[in-house]
Each structure stands twice: as structure tokens, then as C-alpha cells.
Amino acid sequence: MSGNDGMLHPDLLGRDGEEAILRGGRRLDHAEAASKPLRSHPEQQPRGAKVHGRRPIDQAEAASRFIAAPEHEKMHDERLWDLRLKRDREMQALPEWEELRSLASAIKEHTLTRLDEYLDQFEANARSNGVYLHWARDAAEHNHIVHGILRDHGAKSLIKSKSMLTEECGFRYYMASVGIEVIETDLGERIQQLDNEDPSHVVVPAVHKLRTDVAEVFAATIGTDPDNSDVHYLAEAQREATRPLILAADAGMTGCNFAVAETGSVVVCTNEGNADLSANVPKLHIASIGIEKVVPRLEHLAVFVRLLSRSALGSPITQYTSHFRGPRKGGEMHIVLVDNGRSERLGLADFWTSLKCIRCGACMNTCPVYRRSGGLSYGATYSGPIGLIIDPTFNARTYSNLPFASTLNGSCTNVCPVKINIHEQIYAWRRELVRQHEVPFVKKVVMKAAGELLSRPAAYRAAISTTDAVLAHLPRFLIYNGLNAWGKHREVPHPPRQTFHSWYHANRGEKP
Amino acid sequence: MRIGLFIPCYIDAFFPEVGVATLELLERLGHEVVYPRDQTCCGQPMANSGFNIECTNTEALFVHNFSGFDYVVAPSGSCVHHVRDNFDAIRQTPEVKQVRARTYELVEFLHDVLKVAAFPWARFPHRIGLHNSCGTLRRLKHATPSELHEPFYSKPMDLLSKVGGIEFVSPARPDECCGFGGTFAVFNEVVSTKMGYDKVTDHTRAGAEYIVSADSSCLMHQQGCAERIGLPIKFIHIAQILAGASA
């Protein structure tokens, strides 16, 4: 190749020293070249955590496969870091930012400590607005209630906007099992649905996908050109494919960002306007709401709405902030208030404030582990820092590894708009999991041995008395599985001639 | 002033020069510094893994070693954070509480307690990238973290500005975690090392000759990462610069 390599698009460069397709297009003139795809094979999308029954999810294994796909990892890290930077710019533009965070936290804590009162108030006001209100103890009850409403209306298809609660409830899978078609209307969520994958992020559900991945999914499901990964083309094709389904749907469903007690209204924030379609196009609107979503008064939205999109995407506000107060004319509106473990979580002294979460995803965007692991590596509804402290409340065994997928760096806590002490709760979960015996036996043995050795100075000194022994023993009890894992992708520290202890003895000490 | 010198286990074993620099610096500033010989560790490796009960005897030994000093000083942010904020396996007697409250990380001790005005013996004519470890930055509050809307301050930068010749470089992600994270470094070694590669690359791109930190554990990890991917960047603990190390 000539010295022009750097000028050419990588796709135009030959592989393994092959002659490149030149800009003049010479090689495209003959049949062999014309049949050669212009683009080499795009990097395959790494898939999420492997699930083996109730065995603990191995986040580290899935994360290593994500990192082994460098185009995906780099794009993911940079795209989310960019959201973090945009968030920082919005924060810097608001002198009252920290005050807003304190207010938001205080409103949430106040509400959570009087949750029963505010839920009663919300229920009464929603009913007086003409809304049918249902209570669901858990995911199964939620799914049955919604199914019942749909059955009563003879509904066979349901359009819905994005909702983490319905993900929590396995709603899509349940609906498929009873023969009701669910159509996600959020673009990212639709991509994930078509790919039969869970969302990897609470706000940007397909953020782990390259556009070439999306092109592949759309080619297989809605018949787009597999070689065309132009985002405008893909978005338009998806719109053309989904709009008729939206217009023909029998029922619509939304989640909820804020349920206002004093008005009984449901507030949904989106950037695509898809919640409005879901709520307003069909005559039947069902809103699924986690009980922690209630806020006392409309004026409190002034705090939360200012924080939500700034924290999530670094934009001042979402394109749409829609208030649904009652059924539209000739229509019907149902609200399902869902507990699914929330009241139990409210009783956990160390973890109840995780219920303050407004699902902005700022902790994910800032988390250096999340950005390099991909959200699907967590194998749970909630990924990233907030996931580490919520997921174990659903199943301490299955999610027992997650609180260890953190460096405890604390950036998540600092970006949290409702001031959840996320990294301290991650630390507290580690203690709790050890208490519940949900950590590997071998780790327990090693930690116990370390505790004994470190409390006996003579034995400790004997164990590290020579520098060779330092390398042999110290990392073993400090970091348990030794230098294999340390040295796999980084060099081991250079052993010094003597420890500080010996230096001190030789230079300062008379006493041995 | 009588200072108990707390040299964390990995500094004792791998970075004795950091311990020596800390000792000589405090002595040069005119203080009596004692290194209790029977010290081992603060218990952090077990506690961070969730094994708190296993820390009980180690914590008792720590208190036994460091009781009665005016201050306990260590050149390690994460260990001091542990002692001050999480050291609760043993019963919290007045003696335990006092030792915990008197335990300081070197930078904050020099900056907040001794209020050192100058380091006339120190000169470090190099471009450095400052790595605020997460323990010092977000727990001990050495500096304003980039996530918060607060007025800028940086205690390590204040101290280093008193050293002749230093030029600071600005990495693109100044306070992103380097991926060490204690046992995280081995249990999640792939993510850990990727974070480390990115960190040392960021500092290299910014033009740093040295990465400087108040935590040797981060530096140990970053050095291992830099050597593996062949970056010629060097590493030095802030205690060594302040004590007058030339390079």
C-alpha cells in the first residue's frame, strides 16, 4: 500500500496485505470485485450474561466478552461518557443544582416515610377522576390484572411506552404466553423487543448496540436492507413498520415517572412522544406504576422535572412531559399500582432509600464499570450501580455477585439527583450477602485466614519475612486468588529489596 | 507532636520508599514519628469483601498499636478512609473512637493540620498528571469531584504547587476511577485492567511524564497496566515528591 492508507476509510483498505479497493474504483470493474461486499464483516454484538437456573450471575464473565468486542466497548464507553459530560454542563449552568438535589431527596424521603397516606390520597383522587384503580402485590398479580382488563375489552394487541416496571414483571413474556401482541413504541425498546433482548439501560435501552447491529435486527425482522446501516433509513423503516400497528392497536399502556397524590395524575416523560401515542390512540389506557413513584404535590414536579432529563441525557427537559389525569372522552383509563417487593425494601434499614430512585440512569452513565461491561452483563432488570443495590432484593442468590462488580469509587452517589448513597449501599450489600452466606465458600475460608494472620504480628512477619515470600504469600491472602488474575492483563509489582519494616529496623531500630 | 506512622501492608511490602519518604518528611517538619513494629493492616481487604467479623482482631491490634498518639498518619487514602469511616467490627470504646478520629491521610494532614507553607527542599521539574484516588477524592474530600457543583479546591494540588518545577497536565477524564478497587482488581480483572489501560492512556495523551497519587495501590495497578501495554509513563507517590525525591 502507498502512504495514502491514513486517508482511506478503513473499509476501503484490503485485509491481510491484499490490495485495497482504490478510490478510482478500479477493482470494482470486474465481477470478482463487484461481488465482494464493500464492508468487511461488522463486529458481532456481544450478548449478555449467561443464565443457569438459580446459579449466581457471573457479571465478570459477561463483561469480559463485552470488552473482547472492542468496537462495541469503545462506542458504549464514549457514548455514555458523552451523556455524563452533557449532564455536567447542565449542572454547571444551574447555580442551585446541589440545592435541587437536596430538595428532591427530602421530598422522596418524606413521601416514602408516609407512603401509605400518599398512596391512599392518590387512589382517592384517581378514582374521582374516573380512573379504575387496581393494586398488585407482585409481578404475577400485575400481569394477571392487566390481562384481565385486556380480556374484558377483547383486546388482542397492546402498544406500550417504555416501563422498567413491566420489565421487572416479565410482562412481555407473559403477554406472549397468553397470545396478546405487545408492540413497544420507544425506538430503543422496540429494537430490543425485535432482537428478543432485555433493555441494557433504563433510559437508552439499546445503547450497547452499534448501528450495524440494528441493521441486522431490522433486516431479519422488518425486512430492511442488511447492508444499509444509515440511521435515518433505519429509523424511517421502523416508523413505517410500526405506525400501522400503533394505529390498529386495541389498547395502550404507559409506565409512570411521577404519580401526583394531590391530583391523582400520572406524569410520563419521553423524548419520542410515544407515551402520548400509547395513551391516546387506543380507547383503553392502562398505566403500570410502582408504588414508590408517588409524589405529594404538583409543585414538587418543579424539582424533579428539572433534575430528571439533565441527569439522564444532559438535556434541560424531555421533549414531552405528559400529564394523564383521566380517561379521554369515550375511553377508559386503568391504573395498576404495583408493590413487587417495594414495601419489603422499605423496611430494610440500610437499603430503603434506594426507593428514592427516579430511574434517570445517571449512575450508569458515570459508572466506569458499567460503561465497559454493557448493561446486559448484569443479567438483571436493573443494571449498573442502582442495579447492584436493587437486584439482590429480588433474589439474593442469583444476584449475589453484583455488589462485587464495583470499585466503590462513589461517582454514582455524586451524580444521583435524589442523593441515594449508592456506593455505601453496595458496601452494605457485601456485608449482608456474607451474613446470608451468599458468597463462595473458598472466599470465606481465605478471608477468615487473612483475618487471623493479620491479627498476629509475629505470624504475619514470618509470612512475609523475605521479599520472595512477599510475592508468594502477600497477594495470596490479600487478593485471594493470587497473581494469576492480577498478572493476566497487567504486570506484577517489582519486589523491593526489603520491606519498610526491615528498612526501619536496619536504619532506625535498636529493638528487633 | 507525637505521630504514629501507619504503613499499610502493601506499602510495607511493595513500596517501602513511600514509607521512608513519609517518615523523613514528617521528621523534617519537626515532629516525633514512631513506627509501631507490630502493625499489620487495617482490615480493609476483608471488610471491603463483606467479611466484617473477620476484621475484629485485626482492628483490635490496630487500636492497640496506635492508641495514645496525637495523630496517626498514613500515606494511603483508602486505608485511612477505612479506619475513619468503616472500622466498626470492634466495640466502639472511647479509645477506639479516638484512634479513628485521629487517623489522617498524609495530604490532608500536611494541608489541614500542619498547614505546611513550603517545601523548600523539594523540586520536581516534570509534567505530572494528578491521580486523585476515589478514596481520597470522594470520601476524604481531597478535592472537588467533577460530579458536584461546588467551588473548586484541591489539597494535593495546593501542596504540589509549593514544589518548584511542576507542570500539571489535564487528562480528559480527570477523576475517573482507574479500576483498582481492591479485590475488584482480581475478581473482575478484565474490566479492572481495561479501566487501567484507559486511565494511563488518558494521562499519556495529556502529556504526563509521571502519574502522581496519594495512593500506592492505584499506582501499583496503573503501573502494571502501563507496562503491559508498553507506555513509558512513570509513577510516583506524592510523599516522595514532597520529601524531595528528584525523580
Interface residues (C-beta under 8 A of the other chain):
Chain A: Q59 A60 A63 S64 I67 E73 D77 W81 D88 M91 Q92 L94 P95 W97 E98 T366 P368 V369 R372 S373 P403 F404 A405 S406 T407 L408 N409 G410 S411 T413 N414 V415 H423 Y427 W429 R430 R431 E432 L433 V434 V439 K443 K444 M447 K448 A450 G451 E452 L453 L454 S455 P457 Y460 I464 V470 L474 L478 I479 Y480 N481 G482 A485 W486 G487 K488 H489 R490 E491 V492 P493 H494 P495 P496 Q498 T499 F500 H501 S502 W503 Y504 H505 R508 G509 K511
Chain B: I7 C9 Y10 I11 D12 A13 F14 F15 P16 E17 G19 V20 L23 Y35 R37 D38 Q39 T40 C41 G43 P45 M46 N48 S49 G50 F51 N52 E54 C55 T56 N57 T58 A60 L61 N86 C134 R138 R139 P145 S146 E147 L148 H149 E150 R173 D175 E176 C177 G179 F180 G181 G182 T183 F184 A185 V186 F187 N188 E189 V190 V191 S192 T193 K194 M195 G196 D198 M220 H221 Q223 G224 C225 E227 R228
